[in-house]
């Protein structure tokens, strides 16, 4: 399997990838051997739900690992295939497939079919209870090959 290692210059929160997954993380700030360490993930705590989003690259798919934590709402109401968009330049991209959240502490993957790794991107997450839009952005340097 051919994997691509990306470099990202921002580190905000930690988010471990699922055990046994074959995802290669988009890696933080310095070149390194690809690992399951996703210390490049970003956390956004607005309203009643905290989200941690970690981007990964796998065989032509750009994957967002999303973890959600709340003590006041049921996350099963959130339809990630409708709520999450990847924005590259002026183009908003819907996911090709998305998992689902449930309960008060959930995690799911959301995948986007891309021919190449984006040089920068924004993730918009809409209508997670009590916040209309959450926005996270990454600037990604060109991958080292």
N, C-alpha and C positions, 0 to 999 in steps of 0.2 A: 504494500500500500504506500503510495506516494503521499507524503504530508508536507505541509508548508509551515515554517516557523515565522511568526510575525513579531514585530517589535512595537511596543507601545510606550509612550513616554509618561504615562500617568498611573500612579498607584493610589487607590483610595480604600479598598476593602478587600478582604479575603473571601474566596468562595471555592471550596473543594469540588472538583469534577466528580461525577458519579464513578464509583469503583467499577472496574472492568470496561469502561468506555474506551473507545479508540479515538477519542478526540484529541487534537493537538491544540493547546491553548495559544491564544494570541498573547505573546509574552511581554512582560514589562521591561522598560527602560534599557536593559543591557542584553547583548547577545548571550544566549545560553542554550544548553541542550534542552530540547522539548521535554517537558514534564507535565504532570497533572496539576502542578501548582498554578492557580489562576489568580495570583495576587494583583492582577490588572483589573479585576472586576470593580464595578462601581456600585455604591450604595446610595439610595435615595430614600430619605425618611420624610415623607410629607403625609399629613393627615393621619388616618388610622392604620395604614399599611406601610411597612418598610420593605423595599425591594432591593435585591442584590442581583445585578446583571453582569454576566461574564461572557464575552464573545469568544468563539472557538471556530476553527476552520477544519472541515473534513470532506475530502473528495468532492470538491465542487459545491459544497454546501457551507454556508455561513450559519453557524448555530449560536443561538443565545441561550445560555443556561440561566434560568430565572428562579430565584428563591424569594418567597414571600413570607412575611411574618406579621401577624396581627393577633390581638386578643379581643377584638370587638365585632368583626364581620366574618361571614363565611366566604372563603375565597372561591368556592365552587361556582359562584355567580359570574366570575370573570371568564370570558371566552377569549383566550389568548390569540386564536386565529383571527379574531376581529379587532382585538385591542392593540396588538403590537404591529408596528411598521418600522422597517429599516429605511432610512433616508440617506441616499447617496447623491450629493449635489442637489439637484432640483427634483429628483425622482424618488417617489415613495413606493416601496416594494412590500407587497403582502407576503406572509409566510407561505411556503409550499405545504407545510404541515406543522402542527403545534400540539403539544401535550396539554394537560389540564391541571389546574390547581384544585385543592380541596381542603376543607377544614380551616384551621387557623395558621398552620405552618406547612407550606407546600412548596414544591419545586417542579419544574417542567422545562422541557427544551422546546425552542421555537426555531425552525430551520428555513433558510432562504436559499433558493438555487442561484448561484452566481458562477460565472465563468472564470472570474479572477478575484483575488483578494482586494477589497477596496482600500484606497489610500487614506480615506477618512470617512467617517459615517456617524450618523445620529440614530438613536433608537427612541421612538415615541411610543409611550404606553398610555392608552386612553381608558378612561372610565373604570379604573380600579377604585373601589369605593371611596368616595368623598373628595377625590381630586380628578378634575376633568382630563388633564394631560400632564404626564411626567416625561421629561426629556433628558437624555444622557448623550453626550458626544465624546467621540474618541478621535484623535489624530494619529494616524498610523503611518510610520515611514515605510518606504518601499522595502519589501522583504529581502533579506540577504540570502543569496543562493550559493 
